[in-house]
Amino acid sequence: MDSVKNKTASTQAVGDKKLGWSKSDTVWVLGLYGTAVGAGTLFLPINAGVGGLIPLLVMTILALPMTYFAHRGMTRFVLSSSNPGADITEVVEEHFGAGMGKVITLLYFFAIYPILLVYSVALTNTVESFMQFQLGIEPPARAVLAFVLIVALMAIVRLGEQLIVKAMSVLVFPFVAVLLMLAMYLVPYWNGSIFDHVIPTQAEGGLSTVFMAVWLILPVMVFSFNHSPVISSFAVAKQKNTVSRQRSSVHAFLRAATS
């Protein structure tokens, strides 16, 4: 009897034990990095740098808490469902009812849809420029090119979540390498002009100019560090992965205990 109790207690301890870092965690970290920071590289530096040093420092301080706590709250909301494996649309309906759930889901769609439009335009512009100036070939009509690119992206989505996340995590490495090379290349062009006028003069608008710059940069920063479109999939995938790893640990313990 005591041995059974000991086995049960040990099994619960294994289930409650915090799991260590896994390969899946690394893949998702790199995937999440690729989903948002790519857009940040395109849109954030220019908007942040134009405002001067103070807005840049303010954004640096606000970036971590705004990004971390917002996405942690969203992840916890997805995991709050009584049905393991439910995505954000199902969780919304469970907590707020079918009618309000549809309204919130629609708002969630409109929050993500502009991001898709921005990415689609940026991707079309980039591919068109690459074909014209790097490859030296005449790109097709813009409408045709945009249609082909969107269809290609949708085809990739059909391949499944795991393949997409792994592909994004792999693409992060050349992306980071290119950023580092560009940063090193631009070192000789650094100068201290940003420190010359930390606070604008009264003729330039004074502190009101700084506040306005911060206000205008905030939406760009939120967009640049926005992982919300993939948070639902991330939460569900990690929930399944954690349960699977806990079961494997319990099974391994039981095999060792009963052998």
Contacts in CASP RR format, 6 or more apart in sequence:
PFRMAT RR
TARGET T0000
AUTHOR 0000-0000-0000
METHOD contacts of the structure
MODEL  1
MDSVKNKTASTQAVGDKKLGWSKSDTVWVLGLYGTAVGAGTLFLPINAGV
GGLIPLLVMTILALPMTYFAHRGMTRFVLSSSNPGADITEVVEEHFGAGM
GKVITLLYFFAIYPILLVYSVALTNTVESFMQFQLGIEPPARAVLAFVLI
VALMAIVRLGEQLIVKAMSVLVFPFVAVLLMLAMYLVPYWNGSIFDHVIP
TQAEGGLSTVFMAVWLILPVMVFSFNHSPVISSFAVAKQKNTVSRQRSSV
HAFLRAATS
7 254 0 8 1.000
7 257 0 8 1.000
10 253 0 8 1.000
10 257 0 8 1.000
11 250 0 8 1.000
11 253 0 8 1.000
11 254 0 8 1.000
14 246 0 8 1.000
14 249 0 8 1.000
14 250 0 8 1.000
14 253 0 8 1.000
15 246 0 8 1.000
15 249 0 8 1.000
15 250 0 8 1.000
17 249 0 8 1.000
19 242 0 8 1.000
19 245 0 8 1.000
19 246 0 8 1.000
19 249 0 8 1.000
22 241 0 8 1.000
22 245 0 8 1.000
24 237 0 8 1.000
24 238 0 8 1.000
24 241 0 8 1.000
26 169 0 8 1.000
27 165 0 8 1.000
27 166 0 8 1.000
27 169 0 8 1.000
28 165 0 8 1.000
28 169 0 8 1.000
28 234 0 8 1.000
28 237 0 8 1.000
28 238 0 8 1.000
29 169 0 8 1.000
30 168 0 8 1.000
30 169 0 8 1.000
30 170 0 8 1.000
30 172 0 8 1.000
30 173 0 8 1.000
31 165 0 8 1.000
31 168 0 8 1.000
31 169 0 8 1.000
31 172 0 8 1.000
31 230 0 8 1.000
32 227 0 8 1.000
32 230 0 8 1.000
32 234 0 8 1.000
33 172 0 8 1.000
34 168 0 8 1.000
34 169 0 8 1.000
34 171 0 8 1.000
34 172 0 8 1.000
34 175 0 8 1.000
35 168 0 8 1.000
35 227 0 8 1.000
35 229 0 8 1.000
35 230 0 8 1.000
36 224 0 8 1.000
36 225 0 8 1.000
36 226 0 8 1.000
36 227 0 8 1.000
37 224 0 8 1.000
37 225 0 8 1.000
38 175 0 8 1.000
39 115 0 8 1.000
39 118 0 8 1.000
39 119 0 8 1.000
39 122 0 8 1.000
39 223 0 8 1.000
39 224 0 8 1.000
39 226 0 8 1.000
40 223 0 8 1.000
40 224 0 8 1.000
40 225 0 8 1.000
41 179 0 8 1.000
42 122 0 8 1.000
43 220 0 8 1.000
43 223 0 8 1.000
43 224 0 8 1.000
44 220 0 8 1.000
44 221 0 8 1.000
44 224 0 8 1.000
47 216 0 8 1.000
47 217 0 8 1.000
47 220 0 8 1.000
48 55 0 8 1.000
48 56 0 8 1.000
48 59 0 8 1.000
48 217 0 8 1.000
48 220 0 8 1.000
48 221 0 8 1.000
49 55 0 8 1.000
49 56 0 8 1.000
49 194 0 8 1.000
50 213 0 8 1.000
51 210 0 8 1.000
51 213 0 8 1.000
51 217 0 8 1.000
52 194 0 8 1.000
52 198 0 8 1.000
52 213 0 8 1.000
53 194 0 8 1.000
53 195 0 8 1.000
53 198 0 8 1.000
54 198 0 8 1.000
54 199 0 8 1.000
54 210 0 8 1.000
54 213 0 8 1.000
54 214 0 8 1.000
55 210 0 8 1.000
55 213 0 8 1.000
55 214 0 8 1.000
55 217 0 8 1.000
56 194 0 8 1.000
58 214 0 8 1.000
59 214 0 8 1.000
59 217 0 8 1.000
59 218 0 8 1.000
59 221 0 8 1.000
62 218 0 8 1.000
62 221 0 8 1.000
63 221 0 8 1.000
63 225 0 8 1.000
66 221 0 8 1.000
66 222 0 8 1.000
66 225 0 8 1.000
67 225 0 8 1.000
67 227 0 8 1.000
71 227 0 8 1.000
71 228 0 8 1.000
71 231 0 8 1.000
74 88 0 8 1.000
74 228 0 8 1.000
74 231 0 8 1.000
75 231 0 8 1.000
75 234 0 8 1.000
75 235 0 8 1.000
77 88 0 8 1.000
77 91 0 8 1.000
78 86 0 8 1.000
78 87 0 8 1.000
78 88 0 8 1.000
78 91 0 8 1.000
78 231 0 8 1.000
78 232 0 8 1.000
78 235 0 8 1.000
78 236 0 8 1.000
79 235 0 8 1.000
79 239 0 8 1.000
80 91 0 8 1.000
80 95 0 8 1.000
81 90 0 8 1.000
81 91 0 8 1.000
81 94 0 8 1.000
82 94 0 8 1.000
83 90 0 8 1.000
83 94 0 8 1.000
84 239 0 8 1.000
84 240 0 8 1.000
84 243 0 8 1.000
85 236 0 8 1.000
85 239 0 8 1.000
85 240 0 8 1.000
86 94 0 8 1.000
86 236 0 8 1.000
87 232 0 8 1.000
87 233 0 8 1.000
87 236 0 8 1.000
88 105 0 8 1.000
88 108 0 8 1.000
88 231 0 8 1.000
88 232 0 8 1.000
89 101 0 8 1.000
89 105 0 8 1.000
89 108 0 8 1.000
92 100 0 8 1.000
92 101 0 8 1.000
92 104 0 8 1.000
92 105 0 8 1.000
92 108 0 8 1.000
93 99 0 8 1.000
93 101 0 8 1.000
93 102 0 8 1.000
93 105 0 8 1.000
96 104 0 8 1.000
111 228 0 8 1.000
112 228 0 8 1.000
112 229 0 8 1.000
115 223 0 8 1.000
115 226 0 8 1.000
115 229 0 8 1.000
118 223 0 8 1.000
120 146 0 8 1.000
120 149 0 8 1.000
120 150 0 8 1.000
123 149 0 8 1.000
124 142 0 8 1.000
124 145 0 8 1.000
124 146 0 8 1.000
124 149 0 8 1.000
127 139 0 8 1.000
127 145 0 8 1.000
127 149 0 8 1.000
128 139 0 8 1.000
128 142 0 8 1.000
128 145 0 8 1.000
131 137 0 8 1.000
131 138 0 8 1.000
131 139 0 8 1.000
132 138 0 8 1.000
132 139 0 8 1.000
139 145 0 8 1.000
140 148 0 8 1.000
156 164 0 8 1.000
156 167 0 8 1.000
157 164 0 8 1.000
161 233 0 8 1.000
161 237 0 8 1.000
162 237 0 8 1.000
165 237 0 8 1.000
197 204 0 8 1.000
199 206 0 8 1.000
199 207 0 8 1.000
199 210 0 8 1.000
200 206 0 8 1.000
200 207 0 8 1.000
200 209 0 8 1.000
200 210 0 8 1.000
227 234 0 8 1.000
END
